[in-house]
Amino acid sequence: MDKSQYPITGIDISRHTGIVDFRKIKEHFNDTIDFVYIKTSEGANLVDVKFETNYYNAILCDIPVGPYHFFKFNVSGKRQAANFLHVINNKIFNLPLVLDVEEWSNTGVHNRDKVIYEIRCFILEVEIRRKEKVMIYTNESSYQKYIQGNFESNKIWICSFSPQPKNLKTWTFWQHSHNGKLEGAEGWVDINTFNGTRKEWNQFLEL
């Protein structure tokens, strides 16, 4: 990754990452980890058992934090929104709330229009309750199938292992690796880039 073009780097983690020592990560990388997204929940009932610990530890280390919910295609969007909202409660975040939409782990045959409808239900419920926009995380195939042309007002966090994300007019975050190994993280972490300069990043944090 060309740091001169994309100077802002962050990670996203979940319970699968294991123990994460944010202080050690900051020390090892000389404060070049600029943000962290933390999994909160999945479907209508699952809560990530590491969310609370990861959230407060990141806050204590002054790392900008955002939460994400993994969307299950066969579960009501409203029920999933209720789960997500319950987990994040009244917590303050520096980064947009995120809905993770991808076919990975959503096995079986799904009606495209029904999936899009349930995504809309989730986003509408969360945006009304929190009075803030939801950003959508997705990969290139799921973007084309479910997101493109349907959620134009929502920022996109794209997962792509191409030299540049394809078929997108614009993106806010780009996840380009699932195999990050950091001093301070027990397991693998995903590596992400912000689409902008450091000045634009600082402005983004103030939104």
N, C-alpha and C positions, 0 to 999 in steps of 0.2 A: 504494500500500500504506500502510495506516494504521500508522505506527510506534508510536503510543501503544498500539495493540492488539497488534501483533506487532513488538516492538523488536529481535528477533534476525534478522539478515540474513546470508546466505551465498551462495556461488557454487559451481557445479560446472563442471569443465573436462576437456578431453581433448586429444589431439594436434591436433585440429582448431582449437583455440583459438590455437595458435601459441605464441610466446614470452610468458611471464607473469612480470612483475616484481612479486613480492609486496610488496617494500619500497615501491615506488612506489604500489601500490594502497593500502597502509596509510596512507602519508603523505597521499595525495589524499583519502581518506575518513575521516581522523581516527580510525582504528581502529574504524570502524563495520562493517567486514567481519568477521563473527564466526567464520566457518568456511569450509572449502573441501572439497568432495568431488572426488576425482581418479580418472579412469578408469584401471584397471589392465590390463584384458584383455577379450577377447571370444571366445566359442566355446571350442574346445579348444586352439587354437594361437596366436591373435593376442595379442600383447603391445603395449600402448600405449607407443610409444617415448619419450613425454614423462613417463611416470609417475615414474621415479626422480628426474629433475631437479625436477619439480614437487613431489614429496613432500619432498625435502630442503630445497628453497628455502622452502616453506611452514613447515616445522619451524623453520628458522633465524629466521623472522619471528614465531615464537610464535603461529601461526594454527592452531587445532584442525583436524585432518585426518581424513578418512575415505576409504576406497577403494570403488570400485564395479566390478562385472563386468557386461558386457552379455551377456544370455542369448540363445543361438541355439536356436530351437525344434526344429531338425532334428539336434541334436547331443546326445549322452549327457550327462546332468546330472553324472555322476561324472567324466567326462573334463573337463568345464568346471570343476568344482570343483578338479580337480588342477592345471589351468592357473592358476586364481586363486590357489590356495594357494602354488604355486611362485613366482608373481610377488610376492606380499606377503611371502613367506618368514616371518621372525620379527619383522617390523616392528611397532612399537607405534603404535596409533591412538587418538585421543581420542574418535572417533565410531564408531557401529556399522558393521560390514561390510555392504555393500549388494549385492543382486542386482537388476539392472535388467531388468524383464520388460515388454515392449511388442511389439505386432505390427508397429510401424514397423521396417523393415529385415528383418523376418521374412516374406518374400514366400512366396506359394504357399498351398496348403491344408494345414492341420494338424489332427490329431486332438486335440480338447480334452483328453480324459482322458490321452493320452500326454504332452502338454505339461505338465499338472499333475503327472504322475508324475515327469517329469524335473526339474521345479522342486524337488519334494520330495527327490529324490536329491541334487541340488546342495546344498540347505540342510542336509540331514542330515549329509552328508560334511563340510561346512565347520564346522558347529556342533560336531561330535564332535572334529574336529582342533584347532579353535581354542578350544573351550570357551567360546564366546560366541554370542549370538543374532544371526541375520542379519536385517536390515531389508530390506523389499521396496520398490523404486521401481517405480511403474507409472503409467499414465494411467487416466482414468476408464473407458474402454471395456475395456481389458485387465483392470482391477480387477474389473469385473463378470463378465467371461468366465472368468478363470482364478484370481483371488485370493480374491474374496469367498466366505466360508464354508469356505475350504480351508486358510487359514493364519492362524488367529485369534490364535496366540501371537506372531506376528511383527509388529513395528511397521511402519507404512506411511508411505512418502514418496510423496505423490501429485502428479502433474502435472495441473494444471487451470488453464484460462484463464477460468473463471467467477469472479464476484465472491467466491464461497466454494466450496470443494470440495463436490461433490454426492455423495449416496448413501454417505457414510462415517459411521460412528458416531464415529470418532476418527482423527486423523492426527498424525504427529510432525513431518514436514517437508512443505512445500507449495512446489512449483516453479510459479511463476506467470508467468515470462517466459523466452523463449529469446533475447531481443534486448538483453541487458545490454551496455552499452559502458562499460568502465572504463579510466581512465588507468592504464596499466601492463600491460594485456592487449592483445595484438596483434589477436585476433579477438573474436567475440561470446562472451559467457558467459551461462549460465543463472542466473537469480536465484531464490533460495529463502528461505523464512521458516520459523522454528521456532514450533511451536504452544505458546507459553508466555511467561511473564515472564522478565526477566533473572535473577531469583532461581531460577526453575525451570530455566533454562538452565544456570546454575552447578551446580545439583544434578544435572542430566542428565549433565554432563561428569564428574561424580564417580562415576557408576554403574560 
